[in-house]
C-alpha cells in the first residue's frame, strides 16, 4: 500500500512538471516563510472559526487549536522541504482520511489551501519585489508544491468518502432488505459459502421453532434437512453458489419438535456478502397443499381398494360359508379323533382370520362418517382402557393420567376416538413387558392458529426403531406376530377426518413409544 501511495505521488509530480530546479527553489521559499509561519497559521485558524461549517469540526476549543497549529506548522515545513519519500506521502494521505472522518467538506480544504497559498506568495513577493526575475519561478514552485499536497489529500479524502458512502449505502440496503424480508410470509435464509446459516428470518423462526440466534452458524443441511435428502441438497447449494439459480425445489425442513414441513424453494447466488459469496434461499410453506393432495390421492386409492375388497368379499362369502359348513360337519365326524379336531380348529381360526382381514380392509377403505359432539377427552381414554379389560387380564398394567387443562373438551366422534385410543393402548400392551405403565396426558394447544387439545400417550416399552417410525402409519405395517397392520393407518385416518394430527413423539426411539394427537376444539 505504501508503494502505491508513493507511485501515485510521483505520477502527480510528473503531471505538474516538478523538477530538480523546483526542489532548489523550495529551499529559498522555506527560508523566506520560516519567520512568518506562526502568523500564517494564526490567520488560517482565525478564518476557519469565522465559518460555521468549518468551525464545527473544532470541538476541543483552544487546546485543540494549539494542537492543530503545531501540526500545520510541521506540515508547512515538510512541504517546502520538497520531500517525496513514502513516509511523507502517507502523512499527507492520512490528512485526507482525517478530513473525511470528521466530516469536513472538501471545498473547505481547497479554500484553506488557497488562503495559505496567497499568504506564502505575498511573503515571497515582499521579499523579492515585483521586478525580480526569480519571483515568477518561485511562485510557480509554490503552486506546484501546494497543488501536489492538495491533490494527494483530496485523493485520500475522495477514496475514504466513497468507501464510507458505500458502507452507508450497504447499511441502508440491509435495512430495506430486512424490512422486506421480515414482512414476507416465507422462510428466508442466507447461507455462507461453507453452507452455514448467516441469516434466518423471523418467519423462519415461527415455522421451524428455532430462533435465529440458535441456528446462526449451524450447517444448514445437518441442522434442518432430513438425512436422506442431505447429499442432494448440498449439491444443489453448491450449484447455486456456482451461479446456477435454483427454482421450484421441493424440500422438507425438520421442525424443532421433530416434525417435517414441506417447502418449495427458490435460491440464487449473492455476490459480495460479508466479503464472499452466499446463497439467498426463499421457501414457501406447501405443507397444507401437500397434505391436501395426499388426502385426495389417498381417498382415490381407498375408493379403489374399497371397490376391489367389496368385490372380493362378495365373491368369497359363499366360499367361506361353504368352508364353515364343511368344517362344522367335519368337526362332528372327528369327535373321537383329537388330532383331527386340532386340525379342524386351526382351519376355523384361519377362516376367521381371513374374514376379519376382509372386514378390516373394507373398514379401512370405506369413507369415514363422523357424528361429533362435545366430549371430555379423559372420559374417552378411560372408556378405551375399560374395553381392553380382557387384554389386561393377568397383566400388571397401570394407566397413569394427567390433565393439564381446566376444560379438556373437544367436538369429536366419541366412538371413533375410543377406537383410536384403544388401538394405541392395545399396541402398548402388546409391546411392553410387565409391569406395563401407560401414561396419558392432555393439555391446551393450538393447531393451524386455532384452539386445540393435545393428547400424549406414552408407554415404558422398548420404543420404536427408526424404520418403524417411518412406517408405523403405513397400511399393512405391523411389528406384531398377528394382525393386519391396519390399526395405526385407520387411527390416522380417523384423526385426519377430525381435522387433527397424529405424530410420533420426539423420544420414541429410546424412552418408550409416544404418540401425540392434536385435535381442534371445535368443528370450525
N, C-alpha and C positions, 0 to 999 in steps of 0.2 A: 504493500500500500504506500509506504514512504517513497519507493521508487516511482510509483505512478504520480504522486504529487510533484516530485522533483522534475520528472519529464514534462509534466503539464506546464510547470512554471518556465522551464527552458523554452518550450514551444512558444509561450507567450512573450518571452524576451525576444525571440527571433521575430515574432509578429510585429512588435513595436520598434524593431530596429536597434536594440540595445547593443552598444559597442564597448570596447575597452576604453575609448575616449570618454564615454559616458561614465564609466566607473571612476576615471581620474577626476572628472568634473564633480562627481558626487562628493569627493573628499573636500572640495572647495565649498560646496553647499553646506556640508556638515560644520565646517569652521565658522561660516557666516551665521548659522541659526543657533549654534550651541548656546551663546549668551542669552538668547531670546526664547528658549524652549518653554520656560515657565509662563511667560507672558502669552505665548501662543496657546498653551493648554488652558490657562485661565479664561481666555477669550472663547475657546472651544466649549467649555462646560457652562459658561455663562449663557451662551446661545442655546445649548441643549436644554437648559432649565427654563428658557423662555417659551418653549413649545410643549404643549400638553402631551402630544403623542410620543415624543421622545423622552420627556421628563418622567413619564410613568414607569419607565424601567429602572429608575434610580429610586430604590425603596429604602436604602440604608443611610440616607442623609449625608452629612458632611464626611463621616468616616468612609462611606463607600466612595464618595467623590475623590477623597485623598488616595484611596487605593487605585481607582481608575486613572487618576492623574499620573501616578507613578508608572502604571502600565503603559499609558500613552506616551510618556517621555521615553521609556525603553523602546517602544515601537518606532518612534521617530528617529532615534539614534541608530537603530538597526537598519532602518530604511536607507538612510544616507550613507551607511557603510557599504551599500550595494552588495550585500551578501546573496548568495544563491545556493546555499547548501540545503540538505534535506531538513535539518532541524529548523532552519529559518522558515522554510516553506510550510512545514507542519504547524508552526506557531501562527502563521497567517491564516491557515486553513481553520485552526481552532477558533480564531476570532469570528470568522464567518459562522461557524457552528453555534458559538455562544450567542450571536445576534439572533439566530433562528430560535434558539432555546428560550430566550427571554421575550420573543415576540416583537422585536424591533423591526419596523418596516424598512425594507431595503432602500427606499427612497431617502431615508434619513442618513443612511451610511454614505450615499453618494453626495448628499448635501454637505455632510460634515467634512468629507474629503475635499470638497470644493472650497470650504472655508479655510481649511489648513493650507490648501494649495495657494490660495490668494495671499494668506499671511506669509508663507515662505517666499513667494515671488516678490512680495512687497519688500521684504528684508534684503533679498539679493539685489533688487533694483536700487534700493537706497545705498547699498554698499558699492556698487559698480557704476551707477549712473547710466542714464539712457544713451549716452554717446559711446559706451564701451562696446567693442566688437565681441567681447566674451559674453555679454549679457544674454543675447538670444539663445546661444548654445547652452548656457547654464539653465535658462528657463525650460528649454527643451528637455534637458536631462531631468529636471524636477518633475515635469509632466510624465515622462516615461516611468520614473520611479513610482510616483503615486498611482499612475494608471495600472502598473503591474500589480501593486499591492491591492488596489481596489478590485482588479479582475480576479485574483485568487480568493479574496474574501467573499466576493459575490458568488463565485463558483461554488464555494463551500456552502454559502447561505442557500443558494438555489437547490443544491443537492439535498441538504438537510430538510429544507422546506418541502420539497417534493416527497421525500421519504415520510415526513410527518403527515402530509396530506393523504398519501397513500394509506398509511395506517389508520388515519381518521375515517377515510372512505371505507376501508375494510370493516372498521368498527360499526359504522353506520349500516353497512350491508349486513353485518351479522345481526344487528338489532332488527332490521327488516325481516331477515330470514327467520329469526326466532319467533317474531310475532306471527309471521305467516304459518310457520310450522306448528306453533302452539295452538293456532286456530283450526288446523286441519284435523279432520276426523279420520286419521290414518296413522299407522306406525311409520315414523321417520327415524332412520338410523344412519349414522355416518361411521364408516369403518376405515381405520388406518390401513396402510399397505400390508401390515402383518395380520390383518383381519381382526384386530382388537377394536372394541367399541369406543368411539370417540364422542359420539353424541347419541342421546336416547331421549326422544321427545316425550312430553307429558302424556300424550295419548298412548304412547308405547307403554308407559308405566301402568296406566289404567288397564290395558289389555293383557299384560303379562303378569301383573302382581309384583314386579321388580321395580325398585327405584333406580333412577339414573345414577345415583351415587354408588349403588351396589354393582351395577353392570359395567360401568366405565372401566376400561382396561381389560375386561374379560374377552377371551377369544369367542367371537360370535357363534361359530358352528359348535363349539364344545359346550357353550352355556345354554343355547336356546334352540338348537336344531336336533331332532331325533337322530339317534346313532345311525340308522340305516340310510339317512339322506346326507350325511356329513361330507362324504367324498365328493358327491356330485355338486353340493353347494359350494364347497371350497374351489372346485374347478370353475364354477360359474362366476364366483367373485374374482378369481384370477383373470378370467376372460374380460370381465368388466374393467378391471384395473388396466388391462392391456388396450382398452379403448373400444371394446365391443359392448354396447349397451344391452342390458337385459330387459326383456319385455314379456309381460304376462306369464311370469314364472310362479307356479303354484307350489307353496311350501308351508308345512305346518310349523308352528312355534310352540315350544313347551312352556306352559303356564307355570307360575311359581308352585301351584298345588299339584303339578304333575300332569294335568290335562293338556290336550293339544287343541290349538285353534288354528284354522287354516287361513292363509293369506295368499293373495295374488300380488306378486312383486314386480316393480319396475325399478331399474337401477342404472346409474351412469357414473362415469368417472368424474372426479373433481380434481382439477389441477391446482397446484399452489395452495394446498390446505395444510396449515401448520408446517410449512416448509417442504411438503411432499405431496404425493398423490393420495387420493382417498376414493371411497365409493359412497355415493348417496343412494340409499335404498328406501323406497316408499312402498308400504304394504297395505292393501285394502283387505279388511276382515271379510272373508266369504264363508265363515263357519256356518251361519244360518242358511245361506243358499245351498251349501253342500249338503247339510243335513236334510233340507227340504228335497233336494234332488235324490238323495239316498232313500228317503222315506217313499218318494214316488216310485223309484225303481223297486224298492222292497215290496211296495204294495202290488206292483205289476207281477213281480216274481211270485209273491204269495198267492195272488189270484191264480196264476198258472199252476202252482203246486196244489192249491185247493181243488181246482178242477180235476187235476190228474188223480189226486188221492181219493176224491169223491168217486171218480170212475172206478179206480182200483178196488176201493172198499165195497162198492156196489156189486162189482163182478165177483169179489171174493166172498161176499156174505154167504151165498149159497154153499160155496165150498167149505167155509168154516162151519156152517151149520151141519153139513154132512159129516165133517170130521168130528164134530162134537157128538153127533148121534152115534157114530161108529165107536168112538172111544167109550161112551157110556155103555153101549151094548158089550163091548169087549171087556169092560171092567166087570160086568156081571158074569161073563163067561169065565173069567180068570179069578174068581173069588178065592179059589184054593191054591192059586199059583202066586206066591209072594213076589217072585222076580218079575212075572208078567204084570202084576199090579203096579210094581215100581216103574216099569217102563211106560205103562199107560198114564200113570201120574205125571211123568216127565213130558209126555206128549200133550197132556192137558195144560200143563204150565206153559209150554211153548206156544200152544194155541192162544192162551190168554195173553201172553206177551205180544203176539202178533196182532191181536185185536186191539190191545192197549196202544201199540205203536200207531196203528191206523187212526185211532181216536185222537192221540196227541198231535200227530201231524196235521189232521184235519182241524183241530182246535188252534194250532199254531197259525195255519194259513187263513183261517176264517177271519173276516172283519171283526174288530172289537167294538161292541156297542156298550157304552158306559151309562150307568144310572147313578149320577152324582148326587151327593147330599153332604152337608157339613158333618164331619166326624172328628172325634178326638183320636189322634193317631196312637196314643198309648193304649186305648181300648182295642184298637185294631191289632197291634202286635201281641196283646195278651190273648186275643181270640186265636191268632195264628199259633201261638205257643200251646194253647189248650188242644188244638187239633192234632198236635204231634205227641199226644199223651202215649199212644201205642208205641211210637218210635222211641220214646224216652223210658219206657217201662224197663226196669232193671238196670238203668244207666244212672251214673252220678252226674246229673246235668242241672245247671243253675242258670236262670235268666236274671241278669242284673240290669236294672232300669235307671235312667237318669233323664229327667225332664227339665230342661233349662229354658222353658218358655211358659209364660203365665197362661197362655191360651193356645195350646197345641192343636188347633183345629184347622182343617183344610177341607175343601169341597172335593170329595173323591168317590169312586165306586168302591164301597166297603168290601164287597165280595172279592173284587179283583185285587185290591191291595192286600187283603188277607192271604190270597193266593201267592202274591209276590213275597211277602214276609215269611210265610210258611215255607216257601221253597228255599229261601236263604237260610233259615234256621235249620231246615232238614239237611241241607248241604253241610252245615257246620257240624251237626250231629254225626254225619257220615265221615267227616274228615278228622274229627278230634278224638283223642283217647281220653278216657275218664281220668280225672273229673273234668267234665266239659263246662266251660264258662262262656256264655254268650252275653255280650254287653250291648244294650240298645239304648240310644240316647237321641233326643231331638232338641233342636234349638231354632230360634228365629233366623231367617236368611233372606237373601234376595236372589231372584232369578230373572235375568234379562231386564233388570231395573224394576221388577215388581216384587211385592211381598211374597215370601215363600217360607216353607217349613223344611228343614233339613233333618233327615234321619240317618244315623250311623249305626251299623250293625257290625260288631267285631267278635271274633272267636279267639280261642287260645290254641288253635291248631297249628299245623306246620306252615300255613300261609300258601300263597300261590307262586308257582315258578314263573319266571319271565315269559315262558311260552304260554302258560295258562292265562296270564294276564292279558296277553294279546288276543286270545281266542275264546275267553270264557263266555262272551255273549254271542258267539257264532253258533248257528244251528248245528246240532248233532255233535257238538264238542262236549266231552264228559271225562272226568277223572275217576268216575265210579266204575266198578266191575259190572253193575247193572244200570239200566236206564237208557233213555233215548238221546239224552243230551239236548233236549229242547226246553228244559225248565228255565234256564237263565235267558235264553232267547225270547221265550214267552214273557218273562218278567220284564225284560227291556221293552218289549212291545207295549205292555200294559202301562209302564211308566211313561213312555213316549206319548201314548194316546192321552195321558193326563196333561200333556204339555210340560212334563218334568224331565229330569235327567237322572240316570243311574250310572255310577262310575266306581272304579276300584280305588280304595284308599291308598295314600302315598306309601305307607309302610307295610303293605300286604305281603311282601316277599320275605319278611323277617320276623314280624311280630304278630302272626296270625292273620287270617284273611279279614279284610274290612271292605264293606260296600257302603257307599254314600248315595242316598236317594234325596233329591231335592224336588219338592212339589209346590206348584203355585198355590197360594192360599185360596184363590177364587177361580172360577171358570174363566173370567175375563182375562 
